[in-house]
Amino acid sequence: MSKLGTVPIDCYNSGYGNQIETKYAKETAQLNPPHRFVPWLVVNNKPLAEDYGNFMAYICKAYKGKSPEACRSIRYKTESIGNEKSIPQVCLAEQGRNSTY
């Protein structure tokens, strides 16, 4: 296992932070179905939608190897995708758009 270096990466002054943000903004803009709010989590190309708070169960259920320690106490009851219910505290996508990519 490698350790992190002691020299911080200067994403702000180097412009690298902007490159990373632009890359992921483009990827987000291409989601199908489009994201409706943040956080918008996708596991195995399926959005978790309003059940994002249960993401650990989705990750553990999707994991194909030996069950990690963190997954052993997770309940695997996950809601079916598309099950509409009231939206928890989120930032709606249409209210936050101020850039186009």
C-alpha positions as CSV (number, residue, x, y, z in Angstrom):
1,M,0.0,0.0,0.0
2,S,1.5,3.3,-1.0
3,K,1.4,6.4,1.2
4,L,0.3,9.9,0.1
5,G,3.1,12.3,-0.5
6,T,3.8,15.2,1.9
7,V,3.6,17.9,-0.8
8,P,0.0,19.0,-1.5
9,I,-1.3,19.2,-5.0
10,D,-2.1,22.8,-5.8
11,C,-5.3,22.3,-7.9
12,Y,-6.3,25.9,-7.5
13,N,-3.2,27.7,-8.8
14,S,-2.2,25.0,-11.3
15,G,-5.6,25.0,-13.0
16,Y,-5.8,21.2,-12.5
17,G,-8.9,21.6,-10.2
18,N,-10.7,23.4,-13.0
19,Q,-9.8,20.6,-15.5
20,I,-11.2,18.0,-13.1
21,E,-14.4,19.9,-12.4
22,T,-14.9,20.4,-16.2
23,K,-14.4,16.7,-16.9
24,Y,-16.9,15.6,-14.3
25,A,-19.4,18.4,-15.3
26,K,-19.4,17.1,-18.9
27,E,-19.9,13.5,-17.6
28,T,-22.8,14.6,-15.4
29,A,-24.4,16.5,-18.3
30,Q,-24.4,13.2,-20.3
31,L,-26.2,11.1,-17.6
32,N,-29.2,9.2,-18.9
33,P,-31.6,9.7,-17.2
34,P,-30.4,13.2,-16.4
35,H,-29.8,14.0,-12.8
36,R,-32.6,15.9,-11.1
37,F,-30.7,16.9,-7.9
38,V,-27.5,16.5,-6.0
39,P,-26.3,14.3,-4.6
40,W,-27.1,12.0,-7.6
41,L,-25.5,8.7,-7.2
42,V,-25.1,6.0,-9.9
43,V,-24.2,2.4,-9.2
44,N,-23.8,0.0,-12.1
45,N,-25.2,2.7,-14.5
46,K,-28.5,2.9,-12.5
47,P,-29.3,6.1,-10.5
48,L,-30.2,5.6,-6.9
49,A,-32.6,8.6,-7.1
50,E,-34.2,9.4,-3.8
51,D,-32.7,6.3,-2.2
52,Y,-29.2,7.8,-2.3
53,G,-28.9,7.7,1.5
54,N,-28.9,3.9,1.3
55,F,-25.9,3.9,-1.1
56,M,-23.7,1.6,1.0
57,A,-26.3,-1.2,0.6
58,Y,-26.2,-0.7,-3.2
59,I,-22.4,-0.7,-3.2
60,C,-22.2,-3.8,-1.1
61,K,-24.8,-5.6,-3.1
62,A,-23.0,-4.8,-6.4
63,Y,-19.6,-5.9,-5.1
64,K,-18.6,-9.2,-6.6
65,G,-15.6,-10.2,-4.4
66,K,-15.4,-11.4,-0.9
67,S,-17.6,-9.3,1.3
68,P,-15.6,-6.5,2.9
69,E,-15.9,-6.0,6.7
70,A,-17.8,-2.7,6.1
71,C,-20.5,-4.6,4.2
72,R,-21.1,-7.3,6.8
73,S,-23.4,-5.2,8.9
74,I,-25.2,-3.5,6.0
75,R,-28.8,-4.3,5.4
76,Y,-29.3,-5.2,1.7
77,K,-32.9,-3.9,1.4
78,T,-32.7,-1.5,-1.5
79,E,-35.6,0.2,-3.1
80,S,-36.4,-0.5,-6.7
81,I,-35.2,2.3,-9.0
82,G,-38.0,4.5,-10.0
83,N,-39.9,4.2,-6.8
84,E,-41.0,7.9,-6.4
85,K,-41.3,9.3,-2.9
86,S,-40.7,12.7,-1.4
87,I,-37.2,14.1,-2.1
88,P,-35.0,14.4,1.0
89,Q,-32.8,17.4,1.5
90,V,-31.2,17.9,-1.9
91,C,-30.2,20.7,-4.3
92,L,-32.5,20.5,-7.4
93,A,-30.5,20.5,-10.6
94,E,-32.7,23.1,-12.4
95,Q,-32.1,25.5,-9.5
96,G,-28.3,25.2,-9.6
97,R,-27.5,25.3,-13.3
98,N,-25.3,28.3,-14.1
99,S,-22.9,26.7,-16.6
100,T,-23.2,24.8,-19.8
101,Y,-20.7,22.3,-21.1
